[in-house]
Amino acid sequence: MWAFISGNQVDIKEAKVSIMTHALHYGTATFEGIRGNWNENNNSMYIFRMKEHYERLLRGCKILRIELPYSVEDLSEITIDLIKKNNLKEDVYIRPLAYKGAEMVANLKLHEVSDDFALVTLPFGSYIDNSNSIRCQTSSWRRPMDSSMPTGVKLTGLYTTNILAKTEAVSAGFDEAILLNQDGTVSEGSGENLFMIQNDKLITPAETDNALLGITRDSVIELATKEIGIDVQERRIHRSELYLSDEIFLTGTAAHVTSVGELDNRKIGSGEIGKITKQIQDLYFSVLVGENSKYLDWCTKISMD
Ligand SMILES: Cc1ncc(COP(=O)(O)O)c(C=O)c1O
């Protein structure tokens, strides 16, 4: 298996950093999770919304004052080359990481610490089983506010909270955690955005509710409004509104569209995958593997013959 680091493709065993690396000590890095979806029917890989993922990575870089020598187009080319080199003919997870790579353990001035970029592509099946509804727990950990830690981009340091929340939920026998904001309103899952359905309307927390602006979230909003004709509202959500909603689902690159059947030991709707959630899941899965001609521009096709 090959990786890309410091401008070169190298054997993944050689893609190493020093114990002195700034990002390892302080979480001064930003990353993306991108999926390449394998379509057996035409022996091709479809990378989902690669451009939007790299645009978000570069927004994270701007916040952390990481200056990469690459444009979105360069990063896309590096990714395609690595997938071809690894000859992966299955679903893959693409993990780019832009980080403060200098060996400086006692410097808190971002502008003095130099940067690096690494990329790995790994075989990746399902993260959460989407064929059934999952059971969630409201976390005792709160989502940080953007005023404490920028929440609209994927900064590695921010994920300590998400990992504590996911670990707590799974250790208590649940599948996933839902994080509230400091004021008790709903933010998102540990690695997913949240949608609830009330009276045939989709409602999701806004950017100002400290939710990551997910690319799956954006795709679902577009598919729901344009293809199914459902109204989507971005607004603050009270915790108790979730208990009383008709359906809840989570969205994310790893989790796709996952139905929530139970929250804090209360059934959501029937507890099974709801009607609207199922419609959105079916549409989304056809788009992912390039089987919906209207949304082919969301997919970068790589033929792997
Ligand atoms: C905290 C968090 N929220 C939401 C998402 C969903 O974002 P996306 O759909 O871009 O993967 C992710 C995954 O990247 C995440 O880590």
The ligand as a MOL file (V3000), in Angstrom:
LIG
                    3D

  0  0  0     0  0            999 V3000
M  V30 BEGIN CTAB
M  V30 COUNTS 16 16 0 0 0
M  V30 BEGIN ATOM
M  V30 1 C -18.4010 16.1170 13.5080 0
M  V30 2 C -18.9030 15.7910 12.1480 0
M  V30 3 N -20.0880 16.2730 11.7620 0
M  V30 4 C -20.5940 16.0100 10.5470 0
M  V30 5 C -19.8990 15.2420 9.6240 0
M  V30 6 C -20.4630 15.0030 8.2780 0
M  V30 7 O -19.7440 15.6980 7.2950 0
M  V30 8 P -19.5910 15.1370 5.8310 0
M  V30 9 O -20.9730 14.8750 5.3440 0
M  V30 10 O -18.9410 16.2410 5.0830 0
M  V30 11 O -18.7770 13.9060 5.9050 0
M  V30 12 C -18.6430 14.7310 9.9820 0
M  V30 13 C -17.8590 13.9280 9.0470 0
M  V30 14 O -17.0560 14.4350 8.3190 0
M  V30 15 C -18.1310 15.0170 11.2650 0
M  V30 16 O -16.9490 14.5430 11.6410 0
M  V30 END ATOM
M  V30 BEGIN BOND
M  V30 1 1 1 2
M  V30 2 1 2 3
M  V30 3 2 2 15
M  V30 4 2 3 4
M  V30 5 1 4 5
M  V30 6 1 5 6
M  V30 7 2 5 12
M  V30 8 1 6 7
M  V30 9 1 7 8
M  V30 10 2 8 9
M  V30 11 1 8 10
M  V30 12 1 8 11
M  V30 13 1 12 13
M  V30 14 1 12 15
M  V30 15 2 13 14
M  V30 16 1 15 16
M  V30 END BOND
M  V30 END CTAB
M  END
